[in-house]
């Protein structure tokens, strides 16, 4: 059979594009830099949304929705913010056939418009903390688009909160970082993320601190999978978000923002995908167990339907493929491309001896299983394979991360993976030099790997890599 995908080792970017197309995840949109997310891809995004939304609400935030269009003047109130986003803005100057009195910006992020309404809604310390989240689309005009990774329009969630003091704001930004994002990425996506602090050069525009979650892709490059920002009182001053304290003094609030996007779909592909297609971690998969009729025969359709129902009754997400008018080999290739964690193949020959065949997507193994034992065997396989995908990704990261003592060695090591180097050997000047050679400081961590409170702590370690 002719190969379906370009091998990863031969051409990783081409493999990525092949997989997106052949697994029917997305297409390029009609406007450069936009994308159409197809049902198979959107089903994965919906699962991401569901898992994330549950965690966000558990952290106390409530969902809301804010306008797509933002008055240009709002962005100009926070100078660093507008400067950081100016190259990416899409600006509307005409509407209804007339020139607008004031141009409006298609939201690149919503700190400004949400800040405007926080100022209206917050009056007393009793109104704090105000914890908001929205699921929305945003537009950042991308010059070098790549589906899921960098598109001019993408989907995301963005959280925005206001607090009575610095300590509460910092604690909440960290809570989102660890309890929401890290937990989801490690335990659902199966991606062992490195959690750290961005340098001043890489900080979000208008933030006082930016925390990041970095994943290593299959080619050794880094991908920023999510960020959480402390905004200090910058936006509170710009938008007059004030409250009356218990001591009856008027204070500016402390704010945070945080977000993850459909970029996670790109990360999922590049971390777990292989030469046969996507591999979706079982806890994330829209279809965890895919029952397939190999060929028609006496009792085969009935047995397959009963297995589907038994798996569904056991609480699993299940699909049934009974398209016997399509060659089984073609259907099996399609199932592998889409990354269903487990397939249960039901055919006359195996059914005659009371078996079905359990196929695991992680390693391609095929095991005859008594029909009565299929539910238990599927459960065991899903749990084991969730861990296996994580462990495989962790092993790749560990084998492609080196400790070096100076900037030159770090830049050289970034050709094939990540480099850990003392931040004192890099500094802002070394960071600029690395950037000029296509390498960035992905984050700063303490020697023990924990997240620092500031970028001036002693003995910090910089992690350098090439990135998407």
FIRODO-467833 format. One record per residue (C-alpha): x, y, z. Coordinates in steps of 0.5 Angstrom, whole numbers, padded with zeros to 4 digits, always signed. Example, Ala and Ser with C-alpha at 12.3 -4.5 7.8 and 13.67 -1.06 7.14 Angstrom:
BEGIN
+0025-0009+0016;+0027-0002+0014;
//
This chain:
BEGIN
+0000+0000+0000;+0003+0007-0002;+0004+0011+0004;-0001+0016+0006;+0003+0021+0010;+0010+0024+0009;+0015+0021+0014;+0016+0025+0020;+0024+0024+0020;+0024+0026+0012;+0020+0032+0013;+0017+0034+0019;+0013+0041+0017;+0010+0037+0011;+0008+0031+0015;+0004+0036+0020;+0001+0039+0014;-0001+0032+0011;-0004+0029+0017;-0008+0035+0018;-0011+0034+0011;-0011+0027+0011;-0014+0026+0018;-0019+0032+0016;-0018+0036+0022;-0018+0043+0018;-0017+0047+0011;-0014+0053+0010;-0020+0059+0010;-0021+0063+0004;-0017+0069+0007;-0010+0068+0008;-0008+0066+0015;-0015+0064+0017;-0017+0056+0018;-0024+0052+0017;-0024+0047+0023;-0027+0041+0020;-0032+0036+0025;-0026+0032+0026;-0022+0037+0029;-0027+0041+0032;-0030+0035+0036;-0023+0035+0039;-0023+0042+0041;-0030+0041+0044;-0027+0036+0048;-0021+0041+0050;-0026+0046+0052;-0030+0042+0056;-0024+0039+0060;-0022+0046+0061;-0028+0050+0062;-0030+0045+0068;-0023+0047+0071;-0024+0054+0070;-0031+0054+0074;-0028+0050+0079;-0023+0056+0080;-0028+0060+0081;-0029+0064+0075;-0035+0065+0071;-0036+0065+0063;-0038+0072+0060;-0038+0075+0053;-0035+0081+0051;-0036+0085+0044;-0031+0083+0038;-0030+0090+0036;-0026+0095+0041;-0026+0102+0040;-0019+0104+0038;-0018+0109+0043;-0019+0103+0049;-0012+0100+0046;-0009+0107+0047;-0010+0108+0054;-0005+0103+0056;+0001+0105+0052;+0006+0098+0052;-0001+0094+0050;-0002+0098+0044;+0005+0098+0042;+0006+0091+0043;+0000+0089+0039;+0000+0094+0033;+0003+0090+0028;-0002+0085+0029;-0008+0089+0029;-0014+0089+0024;-0018+0095+0024;-0025+0097+0021;-0025+0104+0019;-0032+0103+0015;-0039+0100+0017;-0045+0101+0013;-0042+0104+0007;-0039+0110+0011;-0033+0112+0015;-0033+0111+0022;-0032+0117+0027;-0027+0112+0031;-0024+0106+0028;-0025+0100+0031;-0020+0094+0033;-0022+0087+0032;-0020+0084+0038;-0013+0081+0039;-0015+0080+0046;-0020+0083+0051;-0016+0086+0057;-0018+0093+0055;-0026+0092+0053;-0026+0088+0060;-0022+0093+0064;-0027+0098+0061;-0033+0094+0064;-0029+0092+0071;-0029+0099+0072;-0037+0100+0072;-0038+0093+0076;-0033+0094+0081;-0034+0099+0087;-0033+0096+0094;-0028+0091+0096;-0034+0087+0097;-0034+0086+0089;-0027+0083+0089;-0025+0078+0087;-0028+0079+0080;-0027+0073+0076;-0029+0072+0069;-0027+0068+0063;-0030+0068+0056;-0029+0063+0050;-0029+0067+0044;-0025+0068+0037;-0019+0073+0036;-0016+0076+0030;-0008+0078+0030;-0006+0079+0023;-0001+0073+0022;+0005+0074+0017;+0007+0067+0017;+0001+0063+0018;+0001+0055+0019;-0006+0052+0021;-0007+0051+0029;+0000+0054+0030;-0001+0061+0028;-0007+0064+0024;-0010+0071+0023;-0016+0068+0027;-0016+0063+0032;-0021+0060+0038;-0019+0061+0045;-0021+0062+0052;-0019+0068+0056;-0019+0070+0063;-0019+0076+0066;-0019+0078+0074;-0019+0084+0079;-0017+0083+0086;-0016+0087+0092;-0009+0086+0093;-0002+0084+0089;-0002+0077+0093;-0009+0075+0091;-0008+0077+0084;-0001+0073+0084;-0004+0067+0087;-0010+0067+0082;-0005+0067+0076;-0001+0062+0079;-0007+0058+0081;-0010+0058+0074;-0003+0056+0071;-0002+0050+0075;-0009+0047+0077;-0012+0049+0071;-0007+0049+0065;-0002+0045+0068;-0007+0039+0070;-0010+0039+0064;-0004+0039+0059;-0001+0034+0063;-0007+0029+0065;-0011+0030+0059;-0007+0032+0053;-0001+0028+0056;+0004+0033+0054;+0009+0034+0060;+0010+0042+0060;+0015+0046+0063;+0012+0051+0067;+0017+0058+0068;+0017+0065+0067;+0018+0069+0061;+0024+0074+0061;+0022+0082+0060;+0023+0081+0053;+0018+0076+0052;+0013+0078+0057;+0006+0080+0055;+0005+0087+0053;+0003+0091+0059;+0004+0085+0064;+0009+0085+0070;+0010+0078+0070;+0008+0072+0065;+0008+0065+0066;+0008+0060+0061;+0007+0053+0059;+0012+0050+0054;+0012+0043+0050;+0017+0040+0046;+0015+0038+0039;+0017+0031+0036;+0022+0035+0032;+0025+0038+0038;+0022+0045+0038;+0018+0049+0043;+0011+0051+0043;+0008+0056+0048;+0002+0052+0050;-0001+0057+0054;+0000+0063+0059;-0002+0067+0065;+0000+0074+0066;+0000+0078+0072;-0002+0085+0070;+0000+0089+0076;-0004+0096+0077;-0003+0098+0069;-0010+0096+0066;-0013+0098+0073;-0010+0105+0072;-0011+0106+0065;-0019+0104+0066;-0020+0107+0073;-0021+0100+0076;-0022+0102+0083;-0025+0100+0089;-0027+0103+0096;-0023+0099+0101;-0026+0096+0108;-0022+0102+0111;-0026+0107+0106;-0020+0109+0102;-0020+0109+0094;-0015+0104+0091;-0013+0101+0084;-0015+0094+0083;-0010+0089+0081;-0011+0085+0075;-0009+0078+0071;-0011+0075+0065;-0009+0068+0062;-0011+0064+0056;-0010+0058+0051;-0012+0057+0044;-0013+0052+0038;-0006+0052+0038;-0006+0046+0043;-0009+0042+0037;-0003+0044+0033;+0001+0042+0039;-0003+0035+0040;-0001+0033+0033;+0006+0035+0034;+0007+0031+0040;+0003+0025+0039;+0003+0024+0032;+0007+0019+0028;+0008+0016+0021;+0001+0013+0021;-0003+0019+0023;-0006+0023+0030;-0006+0019+0036;-0011+0022+0041;-0010+0021+0048;-0016+0017+0051;-0018+0022+0056;-0019+0027+0051;-0021+0023+0045;-0028+0024+0042;-0028+0017+0040;-0025+0013+0045;-0027+0006+0043;-0028+0005+0035;-0032-0002+0034;-0031-0004+0027;-0035-0009+0023;-0029-0013+0019;-0034-0016+0014;-0041-0018+0014;-0043-0025+0017;-0048-0028+0021;-0049-0025+0027;-0043-0020+0026;-0047-0014+0026;-0051-0016+0032;-0045-0017+0036;-0042-0011+0034;-0048-0007+0036;-0048-0010+0043;-0041-0009+0044;-0042-0001+0042;-0048-0001+0047;-0044-0005+0053;-0038+0000+0052;-0043+0006+0052;-0046+0004+0058;-0039+0003+0061;-0039+0011+0060;-0034+0011+0054;-0035+0015+0048;-0036+0010+0043;-0036+0010+0035;-0039+0004+0030;-0037+0003+0023;-0041-0002+0020;-0040+0001+0013;-0038-0006+0010;-0039-0004+0003;-0032+0000+0004;-0026-0004+0004;-0024-0006+0011;-0017-0004+0010;-0019+0003+0007;-0023+0004+0014;-0017+0002+0018;-0012+0007+0015;-0018+0012+0016;-0019+0010+0023;-0011+0010+0025;-0010+0017+0021;-0016+0020+0026;-0012+0017+0032;-0018+0013+0035;-0014+0010+0042;-0017+0003+0041;-0021-0001+0035;-0025-0007+0037;-0025-0011+0030;-0031-0016+0030;-0031-0021+0024;-0034-0028+0022;-0028-0031+0023;-0026-0029+0030;-0033-0029+0033;-0034-0036+0031;-0029-0037+0037;-0032-0032+0041;-0027-0027+0040;-0026-0020+0038;-0020-0016+0036;-0017-0011+0040;-0012-0006+0037;-0009-0001+0040;-0007+0006+0037;-0001+0007+0041;+0003+0001+0039;-0001-0002+0033;-0002-0008+0037;-0007-0013+0036;-0010-0018+0041;-0016-0023+0041;-0020-0022+0047;-0026-0026+0049;-0033-0022+0047;-0035-0022+0054;-0028-0019+0057;-0028-0013+0052;-0030-0008+0056;-0025-0009+0061;-0020-0010+0056;-0021-0003+0053;-0021+0000+0060;-0015-0003+0062;-0012-0001+0055;-0014+0006+0055;-0011+0008+0062;-0005+0005+0060;-0004+0008+0053;-0006+0015+0056;+0000+0014+0061;+0004+0011+0055;+0003+0017+0051;+0006+0022+0056;+0012+0018+0058;+0014+0017+0051;+0013+0025+0050;+0017+0026+0057;+0023+0021+0055;+0023+0025+0048;+0024+0032+0052;+0029+0029+0057;+0033+0026+0052;+0033+0032+0048;+0035+0037+0053;+0042+0038+0055;+0046+0042+0061;+0051+0047+0058;+0055+0053+0061;+0055+0058+0056;+0051+0062+0051;+0054+0059+0045;+0053+0052+0047;+0046+0053+0048;+0045+0056+0041;+0048+0050+0038;+0044+0045+0042;+0038+0049+0040;+0039+0046+0033;+0036+0039+0036;+0033+0040+0042;+0033+0045+0049;+0039+0047+0053;+0039+0049+0060;+0044+0055+0061;+0045+0059+0067;+0041+0066+0066;+0047+0070+0069;+0051+0067+0062;+0045+0070+0058;+0042+0076+0060;+0038+0081+0056;+0044+0082+0051;+0045+0075+0050;+0038+0074+0049;+0038+0079+0044;+0044+0075+0040;+0040+0069+0041;+0034+0072+0038;+0038+0074+0032;+0040+0067+0031;+0033+0064+0031;+0033+0062+0038;+0029+0064+0044;+0029+0064+0052;+0023+0060+0053;+0023+0061+0060;+0026+0062+0066;+0026+0057+0072;+0030+0056+0079;+0035+0050+0079;+0030+0045+0082;+0025+0047+0076;+0020+0051+0080;+0017+0057+0078;+0021+0064+0080;+0017+0070+0083;+0022+0075+0079;+0027+0075+0074;+0032+0078+0078;+0033+0072+0083;+0040+0069+0084;+0042+0062+0080;+0036+0062+0075;+0036+0057+0069;+0034+0060+0062;+0031+0054+0057;+0033+0056+0050;+0030+0053+0044;+0028+0054+0037;+0020+0055+0037;+0014+0055+0033;
//
